[in-house]
Amino acid sequence: MTNTNSPQFNKYKFAELTDKLSPYIDDLSDHQKQIGIETLQDCCWTRSLQDLSCLWQQQYYQPEIPLTSLSILHYNIRHFYSNQVNLVEIVNTISPTIISLNELGTVVPTKTIQQLLFSYNVYVKEGTNSHGGVVLAIDKKLKCQPVSIDEPNIVAVRVIIGDQLFIVASIYSPPTESLPLKTMTTLLNESRNLILAGDFNAKHMDWKCPQVNTKGRLLSTWLNKNNLNVLNSGTKTSLRSDTTIDLIISGEIPETSESQCLPYAGSDHLPILTKFFKLNISMNKHFVPRTYWKLYSSILSILHDQLQAEQEILKMKSNNSFPWFLMLEQFLTALKRRLTIWKEVKRKRPSISPSIRMLLQHKHYLQNRYRHSRNEEDRLRLRSWNTLVKHEFQALRQRSWEEFISNVASPNPASFWCTAKKLIKKKSTDFCALTDGNKTHRSTTDIINCLNQHFTERHELPSLNMNNLLEKEADELWKLYSEAEEDDIQLKFNQSDLQFTEQDIRNTIRSLKNKNSSGLDQVSNKMIKLLPVQYHSVLAKAYNNLFRTAFWGKEWKTARTICLNKSDNPAPTTNQLRPISMLPTFSKIYEKLFLLRFQNWSSRMNILPVQQSGARAHQATTSRVNYLLEQLTQSLRYNSFSPVIYIDFLQAFDNLWHQGLLLKLNRLNCPPVYLAWIVNYFVNRTLKIEYNNSQSTPINVRRGAPQGSCLGPIIYIISHHDLPLVFENPSHVHAYVDDIAIVYIPSLHLKYKFQVLEIEERINKDMLKLLHYTNTWHQPLNPKKSEYVVYHNSVQGPKLEILYNGVKIVQKKDFKYLGFYIDAKLSFRTMIDAQFVKLRKSYGILKFIHREFPSFTKLKIKFFNTYIWPHMYMMATIYCILSKTSRERLASFYRRCLRLIHYLFLCPTEDLHHHFQLPSLEKRYKKCLLNRMKNIQLYEPSFIECALQHKHIYNVVHEHYRIKPHLKYMPTGRPSKKLTYFLSNESRTYFDHLLEFVLD
């Protein structure tokens, strides 16, 4: 009898789906065709899509990387440069987790060792004698942090293995020096999990040496006192005697480890390899996924009708489309897993070629022969052979680099961008610990708990005073909307514009960045962008259904948050971390759709102040910087100084007060349905911290805009749209989202001494107003990071006493505002130097590409436009006010790039631009600034108004004093010295320079 509960296979459905799939997979490989057919077979069993998704997620997942024992290689290399080939051969053969090197023979730059052992984190300490020096190299897959030791011949690192902290140290103790027992005890006190490797020059019978010396007695006593063991006891480590002077010391018992000497006789010490069987780490390989994306889109096209029918079924059960979205997320994730294969890839290690391996074997033969014979002829032969090995090894490294560069210079675009990005991108330092005051957290559990506590406090609701009328009003309004009935919201929805078409969905999906990262839903932007177009109408219906009740499911309000290290310290504080939140992709589309209507409303109501350039169309960082420079250059025409205050809000987005935002929007007559949607957007929002494949418990986000959301910046800007009105002169406030700069222009009618007093008084009054504003709207300022610069054209500018809430604001000589280093003299030398650091790095790679493919001009132009020109383009907006020397410095570098790209090294500058018709830097900048001028004319009227107003003031004052007095409240007769200087000064403002440069 047939079991009715077991799934049945529908062969008719399978035949139908197979016929539909055939046109899509004609150009695919047989392997992909087979996977596609097997996937359709899975879909033809009588099971729901939810059950099918669960089945795929259980059967298809990333394979686990097998574990292997931790291993440490200790090698007294004696002479690094002579025996580096030996070292590479050992590392390539046995792939040790940790490498300890002693007696480098000379001072070896850290960079040289890092290039040789590129798959390891390298730590070096110099020695006290000519042969000293130690190196400790830790595999990059282990999280590690150096231990600060101010002592030569010893280097130590904290290493996290599993959830345990280990201290690993490499020590070299010269024969004439005492053992560093005090330092060794300090390391042991930090962690009982201690591993020491080194040449101690200590002999004792405890580790089966035939002789005993003073060092041996002292070391034996120390080991017995601290219950430590020599793991390679009885292993002969020296070729000159039968003693064991290179030791591996640990708290592990010898029975749980295995030590052996390796047959490499390049040095007079044999390398030692020790394996720890109880300490397991992942093997020297990883799995790389390959998803068949074309097959993914094809199968979704075929299953469109089934997914649409599922939407209708769920709609009959519930009037809410959110369960369908959850089902779709689960299905897309499962389908991606079903169509993904995992390829095992071995981690790249330093290696040598077979020919060098043969040369190395013969070198070892010559070394052994000379050690026994001590013949001069054998010594000379060994020396020449050693030189040959070093030369061949250098040639091998050069060939390896050229092979890598040939991948960069490949005509294949994917290969080009992938490899070029690896060279250019600066990788952030991974953190393996967190510093919390005087305490350091190192285990995964402790780090997650510390982060959990930090972000819980960071997103805690600000304490409200219900006796304060504003706070009481905000709280009551929040409760009113958060407790609103769905029927009431739906009634308002019928009168709103929150309804979207298929075209809106298409445009919104198209605007997503093509990224593979995902939130907790495991659905990436790429997976959504590959949805067939027939899904857009289905999505439009589903989203309109959500907007009808302003519904937000809890799954869409939980962010997956990872933390990146902003410092170079592997044990940063929580404030040195940058949280990156990844939200569910369908929720981001939901946000973007709402943002379409919300921005239309804010534009119609003219809510955004003209001083704000962030998150606005046709405006960018250059808009604010240009305006700022115009006001500064205007002031410096008749004043000797002009201060600018740069305000830094404390974790600006994370401290956004939700209730205050709602109150401001309500006062701006924001439509009620928008307010209901925003309240539901913020209510019960959470995040989960992810670290080292572990997640924290959900953290309630009771304040702040979600990181990674497209709505966050707009919401923040509108929440503080009235901030410029706090200051004495709102037109002198410059804002780009949360980056605020305020320009203060001294009075023209005061002497210098009184100008300083007057400007100081005005600034401090504004700081008091700003303090009141931040307290009222619970948006705290960070006075320790807020700074000011006094721009001046004298020898030295004045020093001002500016206080915010009792904290003195620091004066600086320059400040980085929106990526531009603006120094006190407006010379921009710091800015140019910073850009040249990036330019030289990219230029070095361009030279390698040229050397590999000198005639491949198109590729070199592509690289220049992608990685060099953006840094030069950033300086276009300030080029018109640069000195002649700075302009020539930029132009010289630009010409050097042109000569390299077009292979014209001996071409004079004049022929470069006239005969070969290559545009000069000035010509390219003019083209850029012409577009900039058009943008100013169309979208930045306040900038033009500021420039014309200054001209008008000059003309009026000039007419009053030089032609005929006509201003009622202006004194007549001889003007003051400042007015005389203002009228006779021929210096120009930024806008004057810009116009002259463009129109020249």
C-alpha positions, 0 to 999 in steps of 0.5 A, spaced: 500 500 500 502 506 498 504 511 503 500 517 502 505 522 506 511 520 502 513 525 496 511 523 489 515 524 483 511 528 478 514 525 471 509 530 467 511 536 470 519 534 470 518 533 462 514 540 462 520 543 466 525 540 462 523 542 455 522 549 458 530 549 460 533 546 454 533 553 450 537 556 456 542 551 457 544 550 450 551 553 451 552 550 457 557 545 459 555 538 460 556 538 467 552 544 468 546 541 464 546 535 469 546 539 475 540 543 472 536 537 470 537 534 477 535 541 480 529 540 476 528 533 478 528 535 486 522 540 484 518 535 481 516 531 487 510 533 491 513 537 496 512 545 498 517 550 496 519 551 504 520 543 504 524 543 498 528 549 501 530 546 507 532 539 504 537 543 499 540 547 505 541 540 509 544 537 503 548 542 500 553 546 504 560 549 505 565 543 506 568 543 513 576 544 513 579 538 516 583 539 522 591 538 523 596 538 528 599 545 530 607 544 528 613 549 529 619 549 525 625 552 529 631 553 525 638 556 527 639 559 520 646 561 521 646 566 515 640 568 512 642 570 505 646 564 504 640 559 507 634 562 505 633 557 499 633 552 504 628 555 508 623 556 502 624 548 501 623 546 508 617 551 508 614 548 502 615 541 504 612 541 511 608 547 511 609 549 519 604 553 522 610 557 526 617 558 524 622 560 529 629 563 526 635 564 530 642 567 528 640 571 522 648 572 521 647 580 519 641 585 519 636 583 515 630 588 513 623 585 516 620 587 509 625 582 505 623 576 510 616 578 509 616 578 502 620 571 502 615 568 507 609 572 504 603 567 507 606 568 514 605 574 519 613 576 521 616 579 527 623 580 527 628 583 533 635 584 532 641 581 536 647 583 540 652 580 536 654 579 529 650 573 528 644 574 532 637 576 531 631 572 531 625 571 527 618 569 529 613 567 523 606 566 524 601 563 519 596 568 517 590 564 518 592 564 526 590 571 530 596 573 533 598 580 537 606 581 538 608 582 545 612 588 547 619 586 549 624 591 550 630 586 549 634 584 544 634 576 541 627 575 543 621 576 540 614 573 543 607 573 540 600 572 543 597 567 539 589 564 539 589 557 538 582 554 539 579 559 544 586 559 548 591 564 549 598 561 547 605 565 548 610 563 543 617 566 543 623 565 539 629 566 543 637 566 542 642 566 547 649 567 545 654 563 549 657 569 552 650 572 555 646 569 560 639 566 559 633 571 559 630 568 565 626 574 567 623 575 561 621 568 560 618 568 567 614 574 565 611 571 559 609 565 563 606 569 568 601 572 562 599 565 560 601 558 562 600 556 555 607 557 553 611 555 547 619 557 547 623 555 541 630 557 540 638 556 541 639 557 548 646 554 548 644 550 555 647 543 556 644 538 561 642 531 562 635 532 563 635 533 555 640 528 554 646 532 553 653 529 554 655 535 558 652 540 563 654 547 563 652 553 567 646 555 563 643 548 563 643 548 570 639 554 571 635 553 565 633 546 568 632 549 575 627 554 571 623 548 567 622 544 574 620 550 578 615 552 572 613 544 570 615 545 563 618 540 558 623 540 553 619 536 547 625 535 543 629 531 548 635 527 546 635 530 539 641 532 536 641 539 533 648 541 532 653 538 526 659 540 530 657 536 537 652 531 539 648 536 544 641 538 544 642 546 544 636 548 540 630 546 544 622 546 544 620 548 551 612 547 552 607 546 558 605 540 553 607 533 555 612 530 551 607 524 549 602 529 546 608 531 541 613 529 536 619 532 535 624 530 529 630 533 526 630 535 518 635 533 514 637 540 511 645 541 513 645 548 510 647 551 517 651 547 522 644 546 526 639 542 524 632 544 523 627 541 528 620 540 527 615 539 533 608 537 532 602 538 538 597 533 537 592 536 542 592 543 538 588 542 532 588 548 527 585 548 520 589 545 514 593 548 509 587 549 504 580 552 503 574 551 499 572 556 494 565 556 491 563 557 484 556 558 483 553 557 476 549 564 475 546 563 468 543 556 471 540 560 477 537 565 473 534 560 468 531 556 473 528 562 476 525 563 470 522 556 469 519 556 476 516 563 476 509 561 475 510 556 481 512 562 485 507 566 483 502 561 485 505 560 492 504 568 493 496 567 491 496 561 496 499 565 502 495 571 501 489 567 502 491 565 508 494 572 510 492 578 508 500 580 509 505 578 503 511 578 508 511 570 509 511 570 502 518 574 502 521 570 507 519 564 503 522 567 497 529 569 501 529 561 503 528 559 496 533 563 493 538 561 498 537 554 497 537 554 490 544 558 490 547 552 495 544 547 490 547 550 484 554 551 487 560 547 487 566 547 492 573 547 489 578 545 494 584 550 493 591 549 497 594 555 500 599 558 497 606 557 500 613 559 498 616 554 493 622 553 489 623 550 482 625 542 481 632 545 478 633 549 484 632 543 488 637 539 484 642 545 485 641 545 493 642 538 493 649 539 490 650 545 495 649 540 501 654 535 498 659 540 497 658 543 504 659 536 507 665 535 503 668 541 505 666 540 513 670 534 513 676 535 508 677 543 510 680 543 503 681 550 500 679 547 493 672 545 496 671 551 499 672 555 493 667 550 489 662 551 495 662 558 495 661 559 487 656 554 487 652 558 493 653 564 489 650 560 483 644 558 488 642 565 490 642 568 483 638 562 481 633 563 487 633 571 485 631 569 478 626 565 480 622 570 484 623 575 479 620 570 474 614 569 479 613 576 480 613 577 472 608 572 472 603 575 477 604 582 473 602 578 467 596 576 470 595 584 472 596 585 464 592 580 462 587 582 456 581 578 460 578 584 464 576 580 470 583 577 471 585 585 470 581 588 475 581 582 480 589 582 481 590 590 480 585 591 486 589 586 490 595 590 489 592 597 490 587 595 496 589 597 503 587 591 508 585 593 515 589 589 521 585 584 523 584 584 531 585 578 535 583 581 542 579 587 545 582 592 550 577 594 555 581 599 560 586 595 563 583 589 561 584 585 555 579 580 552 582 575 547 577 569 547 572 569 542 566 569 547 569 574 551 570 579 545 563 578 543 561 579 550 565 585 550 562 588 543 555 586 546 555 590 552 559 596 548 553 596 543 548 595 548 550 601 551 551 605 545 544 604 542 540 605 549 535 610 549 537 616 552 534 618 559 528 623 558 525 628 563 518 628 562 517 635 566 521 637 559 515 639 555 519 638 548 521 631 551 514 629 553 511 631 547 516 627 543 514 621 547 507 622 547 507 622 539 512 616 538 507 612 543 501 614 538 504 612 532 507 606 535 500 603 537 496 605 531 492 600 529 493 597 522 486 599 519 487 606 521 494 606 517 491 603 511 485 608 511 491 613 511 494 609 505 489 610 500 490 617 500 498 617 500 503 616 494 506 610 497 504 605 491 509 603 486 509 600 479 513 595 476 518 600 473 519 603 480 521 596 482 526 595 476 529 601 477 530 600 484 533 593 483 538 596 478 540 601 483 543 596 488 551 595 488 553 588 485 555 585 491 556 578 494 555 580 501 549 578 505 545 579 511 542 574 516 537 572 510 544 570 506 541 573 500 546 578 496 544 584 492 547 579 486 542 574 487 536 579 487 539 583 480 539 576 477 532 575 478 528 575 471 524 581 469 517 577 470 519 577 477 518 585 478 511 585 477 510 580 483 515 584 487 511 590 486 504 587 488 508 584 494 511 591 496 505 595 495 501 590 500 507 591 505 506 599 504 498 598 505 499 597 513 506 600 513 508 593 515 516 591 518 517 584 519 522 583 525 527 578 520 528 585 516 529 589 522 535 585 524 542 586 522 548 582 521 554 586 524 561 585 523 567 590 526 573 592 522 579 595 525 580 602 524 587 602 527 593 598 526 593 595 533 591 588 533 588 589 540 584 595 539 579 599 543 571 598 542 571 605 539 577 604 534 572 599 531 568 601 525 561 597 525 559 594 518 551 592 518 549 588 513 541 588 512 536 583 508 536 585 501 529 585 500 529 590 506 533 595 502 529 595 496 523 596 501 527 602 504 529 605 497 522 605 495 520 609 501 526 613 499 523 615 492 517 618 495 520 621 502 525 625 498 520 628 493 516 630 499 522 633 502 524 637 495 517 639 495 517 642 502 524 645 501 526 642 507 534 641 506 538 647 508 542 650 502 548 649 507 547 641 506 551 638 501 550 631 503 546 625 500 543 630 495 543 630 487 548 634 483 552 636 490 558 632 492 564 634 497 567 639 492 561 643 493 562 644 500 570 645 499 569 650 494 564 654 498 568 654 504 574 656 500 571 662 497 569 665 504 576 664 506 579 667 501 574 673 501 575 674 508 583 674 507 582 679 502 582 684 508 583 680 514 589 677 516 586 671 519 579 667 519 578 661 524 574 655 522 571 650 527 570 643 525 565 640 529 565 632 530 559 629 533 560 623 537 558 617 533 553 621 529 548 616 526 548 611 532 546 617 537 540 619 532 534 620 537 528 617 534 522 620 538 526 627 536 526 625 529 518 624 529 517 630 533 521 634 527 517 631 522 511 632 525 512 639 525 514 639 518 507 637 516 510 630 514 504 625 511 502 621 517 502 615 513 510 616 512 510 617 520 507 611 521 512 607 516 518 610 519 516 609 526 515 601 524 522 602 521 525 603 528 521 600 533 524 593 535 530 594 531 536 589 533 543 587 531 547 581 532 555 582 532 559 576 528 566 575 530 570 569 528 564 565 526 560 566 532 554 571 533 552 575 539 545 575 542 540 580 539 542 587 541 536 592 541 537 598 537 533 604 541 537 610 538 541 611 531 540 610 524 541 603 522 548 602 519 548 600 512 541 603 510 540 608 504 535 611 509 540 613 514 543 619 511 537 622 509 533 621 516 539 624 519 540 630 515 532 632 515 533 630 523 538 636 523 535 641 518 535 646 523 542 646 525 545 651 521 540 656 524 543 655 531 549 659 529 550 667 529 551 666 521 547 660 518 550 662 511 557 661 514 555 654 516 558 648 511 555 641 512 556 634 509 551 629 512 555 630 519 561 633 517 560 640 520 565 646 518 563 654 521 567 660 518 568 666 522 570 672 519 572 678 523 569 685 523 573 689 518 572 695 522 576 693 528 583 693 529 587 686 530 587 686 537 580 687 538 578 682 532 581 677 536 577 678 542 571 679 538 571 673 534 573 669 540 567 671 544 562 670 538 565 663 537 564 661 544 557 664 544 555 659 538 558 654 542 554 655 548 548 655 543 550 648 540 551 645 547 544 647 548 542 644 541 545 638 542 542 637 549 535 638 547 535 633 541 540 628 545 545 629 539 552 629 543 558 632 540 565 630 541 569 636 543 576 632 544 575 630 536 572 637 534 578 642 532 579 649 529 584 652 524 586 659 524 587 661 516 592 667 516 596 670 511 601 673 516 607 670 519 603 667 525 596 666 526 592 668 533 591 663 539 584 663 541 581 660 547 575 656 545 571 652 550 565 647 549 562 645 555 568 646 559 573 642 554 578 646 550 577 645 543 584 644 540 587 648 535 591 645 529 595 647 523 591 643 518 585 639 518 582 634 513 575 636 511 571 631 506 578 628 504 581 635 503 587 637 507 586 644 508 592 648 511 593 654 515 596 658 509 592 655 504 598 652 500 595 645 500 602 642 500 599 636 505 594 635 501 599 634 495 604 630 499 598 625 501 596 624 494 603 623 492 603 617 496 598 613 493 600 616 486 607 613 487 604 606 489 600 606 483 605 608 478 610 603 481 605 597 478 604 601 472 611 600 471 611 593 472 605 592 467 609 596 462 615 592 463 611 586 461 607 589 456 610 595 453 606 596 447 599 594 450 597 602 451 590 600 452 591 596 458 596 602 461 591 607 459 585 603 463 590 602 469 591 609 469 584 612 468 582 607 474 588 607 479 592 614 478 587 619 475 582 619 480 587 621 485 589 627 480 582 629 479 581 630 486 586 636 486 582 639 480 578 643 484 584 646 488 589 647 482 587 654 480 589 656 487 595 652 487 602 655 487 606 655 480 611 650 484 605 645 486 602 646 479 609 644 476 609 638 481 603 635 479 604 636 471 611 633 471 608 627 474 602 627 469 607 627 464 611 622 466 605 617 466 604 619 459 611 618 457 610 611 460 604 609 457 605 611 450 613 609 450 615 616 449 621 617 454 625 621 450 620 626 447 620 633 449 614 636 453 612 641 447 612 635 442 608 631 447 602 635 447 603 638 440 606 633 435 602 627 439 596 631 441 596 628 448 592 633 452 596 637 458 594 636 465 592 643 465 587 642 459 584 636 462 583 640 469 580 645 465 575 640 462 573 638 469 572 645 471 568 647 466 563 641 468 564 644 475 562 651 473 556 648 469 554 644 475 555 651 480 550 655 475 545 650 475 545 647 482 549 651 487 546 658 486 548 660 493 555 659 491 554 664 486 550 669 490 556 669 495 561 671 490 557 676 487 555 679 494 562 680 495 563 683 489 557 688 490 560 690 497 566 692 494 563 696 488 559 699 493 564 701 498 569 703 492 564 708 490 562 711 497 570 712 498 573 713 491 567 717 487 562 720 491 559 718 498 552 715 498 551 710 504 548 714 510 551 710 515 558 709 513 563 715 515 565 719 510 572 722 509 579 718 509 577 710 510 581 706 515 587 702 514 583 696 513 578 699 508 584 702 504 587 695 504 581 692 502 580 697 496 587 697 494 588 690 495 588 686 488 588 679 491 583 675 488 578 670 491 577 662 490 571 664 485 576 669 481 581 664 480 576 659 478 573 663 473 580 666 470 583 658 470 577 656 466 576 662 461 583 663 460 
